[in-house]
């Protein structure tokens, strides 16, 4: 009953910026937390950023801290990932995830906390 659709991916030069969007839909949508994960070919999915919906409290992977910013809007329910100072190692498919079941006080970094996932959007950073 919940759909997550990512957009905003593309090709960008190193040092450039992209803003990813994750649109959440569904009449009964209630999210405790949202997160961004990424996966490069041949690698496991890794945590990027997370936010507690009610408070806006955020957390980031050390590899993106200071460069990426996660934020959210209430109407419509949308989560963003502003990516600045992009590096080639940021190249991956980026997935949006929603936690609509577990109440949290802080952002969660493990995929087990999320029960809905988008299809992903490709981000490619050229050197």
ABEGO torsion letter per residue (X at the ends): XBBBBBBGBEBBBBGBBBBBBBBBBEAABBBABBBBBBBBBGBBBBBABBBBAAAGBBBBBAAABGABBBBBBAOBBBBBBBBBGBBAAABBBBBBBBBAABBBABBBABAAABABBBAEBBBBBBX
